Amino acid sequence: MGMGITMFITDIGKYSVGRLRPHFYDVCKPDWSKLNCTNTDGVENYFVGNDYCMDKENSWKFKDARLSFPSGHSSYSAFIATFLVLYLDRFVQLSNPLMHLPKFFIQTGLASAAIYCGFSRISDYKHHPTDVFVGLTIGFFVGLIVFFYILTGSCLPLLKLKEPISLSVNGDEPQSIKHYGTSGTTHPDELYQTSEINQQI
């Protein structure tokens, strides 16, 4: 789901902005004789459509060459790295203190790989620096949202208990179950299992 959200936001930017990639001229191979650079009022100064391009056989590349902003590779890699780093930090608990260092190196490697992916898009002349920066930002924030508000269930109101419920098992003292997602809370699955025990009793 997170990849779908990242792809959706990235494609909105690509098709609404239509920024030319740095290597657009190499793909288009423009016919400079059709351009009048001294005319400051006419449309001859702008690349509108594919009429100015001489490479007619690879016209399918012209569309991709106009989808520079934001960088899809950067947004996807940033989302994956952010989600995995948070997942390892939250759910992979190590009892041996010596294992924390390898865990840290894995998290650092994931983050570094995402940043390297963005830098490689600049060095390959596929994107401008601002394309990569915005792509990394999109992936980072989508990763945060998916992890903290969807994976952990803190934004799912249907999984929250509106009022505390007191339950007793085998005559023990009632146990107060608070809202799921706060300190000292009980997961809805645990509440369901406790209810089954009461029914059996």
C-alpha positions in Angstrom: 0.0 0.0 0.0 2.8 2.4 0.8 4.4 1.8 -2.6 1.1 2.5 -4.2 0.7 5.8 -2.4 4.3 6.8 -3.3 3.7 5.9 -6.9 0.4 7.8 -7.0 1.9 11.0 -5.6 5.0 10.7 -7.8 3.0 10.2 -11.0 0.8 13.2 -10.2 3.9 15.4 -10.1 5.4 13.9 -13.3 2.3 14.3 -15.5 1.2 17.6 -14.1 4.6 19.3 -14.2 6.1 17.7 -17.3 9.6 18.9 -16.6 12.3 18.0 -19.2 15.0 15.6 -18.2 18.6 16.8 -18.5 19.2 14.5 -21.4 16.1 15.6 -23.4 18.2 17.2 -26.2 20.1 13.9 -26.7 16.8 12.0 -27.0 15.0 14.6 -29.2 17.9 15.6 -31.4 16.2 18.9 -32.2 16.3 20.5 -35.7 17.8 23.9 -34.8 16.8 25.3 -38.2 13.2 25.4 -37.0 14.1 27.5 -34.0 14.4 31.3 -34.1 16.2 32.3 -31.0 16.0 36.0 -31.8 12.3 36.0 -31.9 11.3 36.8 -28.3 7.5 36.9 -28.9 6.8 33.9 -31.1 6.4 30.2 -30.2 9.6 29.3 -32.1 11.5 29.6 -28.9 9.8 26.7 -27.2 9.7 22.9 -27.7 5.9 22.3 -28.1 5.2 18.7 -29.2 7.6 16.6 -31.1 7.8 18.6 -34.3 11.2 20.0 -33.5 12.7 16.5 -32.9 14.5 14.8 -35.8 14.4 11.3 -34.2 10.9 10.4 -35.2 11.4 6.6 -34.8 11.8 6.8 -31.0 9.0 9.1 -30.3 8.0 7.0 -27.3 11.1 8.2 -25.6 10.0 11.8 -25.8 7.2 11.2 -23.3 9.5 9.7 -20.8 12.0 12.6 -21.3 9.3 15.0 -20.2 8.7 13.2 -16.8 11.6 14.4 -14.8 9.9 15.9 -11.7 9.9 14.3 -9.2 12.3 11.4 -9.3 10.5 8.0 -9.1 13.6 6.0 -8.2 14.3 8.4 -5.4 10.8 8.3 -3.9 10.5 4.6 -4.1 14.0 3.9 -2.6 13.4 6.5 0.2 10.0 4.9 1.1 11.5 1.4 1.3 14.5 2.6 3.3 12.4 4.6 5.7 9.9 1.8 6.3 12.6 -0.9 6.8 14.7 1.3 9.2 11.6 2.0 11.3 10.5 -1.6 11.2 13.9 -2.9 12.4 14.0 -0.3 15.1 10.5 -1.0 16.4 10.0 -4.8 16.0 13.4 -6.3 15.9 14.4 -6.3 19.6 17.8 -7.9 20.4 18.6 -9.1 23.8 22.3 -9.3 23.1 23.9 -5.7 23.3 26.6 -6.8 20.8 23.9 -7.3 18.1 22.9 -3.6 18.2 25.9 -2.6 16.2 25.1 -4.8 13.2 21.5 -3.7 13.4 22.7 -0.1 13.3 24.9 -0.8 10.3 22.0 -2.4 8.4 19.8 0.6 9.0 22.6 2.9 7.9 23.2 0.9 4.8 19.5 1.1 3.9 19.4 4.8 4.3 22.7 5.2 2.4 21.5 3.1 -0.5 18.4 5.3 -0.9 20.5 8.4 -1.0 23.0 6.8 -3.4 20.1 5.9 -5.7 19.1 9.5 -5.8 22.6 10.7 -6.5 23.0 8.2 -9.3 20.0 9.6 -11.1 21.8 13.0 -11.1 25.1 11.6 -12.3 23.3 9.7 -15.1 21.6 12.9 -16.3 18.2 11.4 -15.7 17.1 14.0 -13.2 17.8 17.5 -11.9 19.0 17.8 -8.2 15.6 19.3 -7.2 13.8 16.3 -8.7 15.8 13.9 -6.5 15.4 16.1 -3.4 11.6 16.2 -3.8 11.5 12.4 -4.6 13.4 11.6 -1.5 11.2 13.8 0.6 8.0 12.2 -0.8 9.3 8.7 0.0 10.4 9.7 3.5 7.1 11.2 4.6 5.0 8.4 3.0 7.2 5.9 4.9 6.6 7.7 8.2 2.8 7.9 7.5 2.5 4.2 6.5 4.5 3.0 9.5 3.2 5.1 12.4 -0.5 5.6 11.2 -1.3 2.4 9.3 1.1 -0.4 10.4 0.8 0.5 14.1 -3.0 1.0 13.8 -3.0 4.4 15.6 -5.1 6.0 12.8 -7.7 3.2 12.6 -10.6 4.4 14.8 -12.4 1.0 14.4 -9.7 -0.7 16.4 -9.9 1.8 19.3 -12.1 1.1 22.3 -14.3 4.1 23.1 -14.6 3.4 26.8 -12.5 1.3 29.2 -14.0 -2.1 29.9 -13.5 -4.1 33.1 -13.2 -7.9 32.8 -12.8 -10.6 35.4 -11.4 -14.1 34.8 -11.9 -16.9 37.4 -13.0 -14.5 40.0 -9.9 -12.3 39.8 -10.0 -8.6 40.2 -11.4 -6.7 37.2 -8.8 -5.6 34.7 -9.3 -2.2 33.0 -8.6 -2.2 29.3 -7.8 1.2 27.9 -7.8 2.6 24.4 -5.6 0.7 22.0 -2.5 2.7 21.1 -1.9 4.4 24.4 0.4 3.4 27.3 -0.7 0.2 29.1 -3.2 -0.7 26.4 -4.5 -4.0 25.2 -4.7 -5.1 21.6 -8.2 -5.8 20.3 -7.1 -9.4 19.5 -6.3 -9.9 23.2 -9.7 -8.4 24.2 -11.4 -10.9 21.8 -9.5 -13.8 23.4 -10.5 -12.7 26.9 -14.1 -12.4 25.9 -14.0 -16.0 24.6 -12.6 -17.2 28.0 -15.5 -15.4 29.8 -18.0 -17.2 27.6 -16.5 -20.6 28.3 -16.6 -19.9 32.0 
